[in-house]
Amino acid sequence: LGDVYKRQIWQPGKRKSISISMPNSEQLLVKYPSRTSREKVMGWVLSQQAWIQKKRQNSLGKEDSNRVFFEKLSSEQEITLLDGAMGTMLQHAGLQLGDRPETLSITAPDVVAHIQRQYVQAGTRMLLANTFCANAHKLAGTGYGVEEVIEASVRVAKRACAGTDAVVLLDVGPIGELLEPLGTLKFDEAYALFKQMLCAGEAAGAEGVFFETFSDLNELRAGIL
């Protein structure tokens, strides 16, 4: 509202254009000596402020809301809590050895949502979806596709965040196969696996991406690219 707004004012017999930049009482007194004129102008200013604020609120989309949230992260006065472990919590809830934790978002969504809701109630404002290893390499043989698992995981996380200002991030971990020259996975193959995950996360409505536990910076580079 600190910008200058120009609007046309129609009055009987004449047309008048004025510029307003949040005038204070002294400015109004000099420009409009008459009390009646000052009251009319101030009334118009307040009405324009309300109109502008309403327009901004109506146009505030999810992208703008996310921008405001992530801008807060750069504030030294803001402390933002992430969530905690998911794998060990799922093990306590009955995850069997050899099962893929990410598929529980489909087979046991209430279990996943309950864990995530506990984190949100504890103060988490950046909740990681249950997608840590939801890549095609790790999901091979499970009967579930990357897009299917990620869509379900983001949906469950959003349910856990319902009624709060917490945002859901796509959680991305290592592929589980070493890149060349230490392993056999090519860089382009890693890039394609990460791209599939990130595209699926965006389509599912994830509001950001969280890369974690990477020991190979070249693999992390493939994900970020």
N, C-alpha and C positions, 0 to 999 in steps of 0.2 A: 504493500500500500504506500510505499515511499516514493513510487514513481509518479510522474506527472500524468494526469488523466485529463483529456480534453473532451468535452461534451458540448453539444449545442443546446442552449436554453431558449425556449420560446416565451416571449412575453407579449402582451397586447400591443400591437402596432410596431414591434421591433424584434429583432433577432440579436441575441448577444452570445458571444463565445468567451468562456473564461477557462483558465488553466489553474488547476488546484494541485498543490503538493503538500498535503497534510498541513493546512494553515493553522497557526496557533492564534490565540486571542489577540496578541499584539498586531499580527498581520491583518486580521479581520478588522480591527479597530481603525487602522490606517487606511485600508482599502475601502471599507464600508463604514463610514462614521455613524450612520443611522443604526440604531439598535434593531429596528425592525428588519432592515436589510441584512444585518449580520445574522440574525436568527434564521432568516430565510435561507441564506447561503449555508450556514452551519447545518441546517436541517437537510439541505440538499447533499452536503458532503457526507453526512452520516448515512443517508439513504444510498449513496453511491458506494460507500464502504461496505454496507450490508449486501448490496447487489454483487459487488466484486467477490466478496467472501463466499457468497452462495454459489457463484459461478465456479470458483476454484474448488469448492467442496464437491460440486456435481461432476467436475472434470477430473477429480482425483482418482485415478485408476490404480490397479494393483501395482503397476510398474512404478508409479510415483510413491505409493506406500512403501514398497520395498526400498526405493532410493532413500527415503527418509529414515527407514530403519537402519540401513547399512551406513548411512552418514553418521548415525549415533555411535557406531563402533569406533570411529576415529576420534571421538571426544574423550579426552583424558579423564573426564568426570563420570563417564559411563563405564560400568562393569557389566559385561554380558556373559551369562553362563551358558556353556554348551551342555550336552547331556553326558552320560557316562557309558560304561560298557554295555554292549548288547549281547555278544556271544555268550558270556558267562551267565548273564541273566536268563537267556534262553535255555542254557544247560540246566540251571536250577529249576526251570519250568518244565523240563522233560525232554529237551533236545537230545537225540541219540547220536552216538559217535558215528560219523560218516554222513549224517544228514546235512543238507545245505541250509544254514540259518535263514537265508533270503527267501526260500520257498515257503517258510512258515507264514509269510504275509498273505499267502493264498490258502494254505491248509489250516492255519490256526491264527487268523487275523486278530481275534480277541485277546490272545495271549500277548502278541506283539504290541497291540494298542494299550494294554494294561501296563506293560513295562514302560512304554513311552509316556503314558499319562502320568506315571509316578515322577518321571524326570521333569515334566512340565510343571507339576504341582510343587516340585522342589525348587523351581525358579529358572528352569531352562528356557531360554528364549531363542535358541537356535537348535532345532531338533533334527537329528540325522535320520533320514529314512533308512529302513533295513535293506540297504543295497550295497553293502561293503564289497562283496564279490559277485555282484549280479552281472557278470560278464559272460559272453558266450563260451569261453573256455571253461569256466568253473561250473556253469549250468549244463554243460554237455552231459547227456545221459539222465537228467532229472525229469525230462518230459515237459519242462517249462521253458518258454522263450524269454529272452531278455526284456522285451517290451512288456510282456505279460507280468513278469515279476516286479519290474520297476513301477509299472502303473499301479499294481496292488500295494506295493510298499509305500509309495507316496500318498495314496489314498488313505491308508491306515494311519500314517503319521499325521495327516491333516485332521483326521478324526480325533486323534489324541490332543491336537492343539486347539480344538474347537473352543471358542469362547475366550481365547487368550490372544496376546499380540505376538506369540511365538511364530517363527517362520520355519519352513521345512527345507532342509538342504539335501541334495543328492549326495550320499556318502559313497566315495570312490576309493577303493584300496588297490593294491597291486594285483596284476592279472593272475599271478600264481605260476608264472613261467618266466625264466630268466631270458633277458634280451641278449642278442649277440654282442660281444664275443664270448660272454660268460655262459650263455645258453644258446638255444636254437631259434628263439622267437625273433623274427625280423621287426625292425622299427615300424615299418609300414603296417605290419599285421597288428602290432600293439596299438598304433594310431586308429586303425579301423575298429578294434574292439572297444576302445574308449569312446570313439565317436558314436558308436551304436548306443552305448550307455547314456551319454550326455544328451543325445537327441531324444531318447526315450524319456529321460528325466524332464527335459523341457516340455515335451508333449504331455507328460503327466501332471505338470504344474508345479514342479520343484522350483523354489525361489532362489536357489543358489547351489553351488557345488562345493563340497569339502573333500579335498584330497588328503589322505592320511597314511601313515606307516610305510612310506616309500623309502627304500634303501638305495635304489638306483635312480639317480637324478635324470638319466636319459629316458627311463620309463615314465617318470613324472612329466618330463617335457612332452612326451607323446600324448599324455592325457590333457595337458594344458593347451597344446596346439589344436 
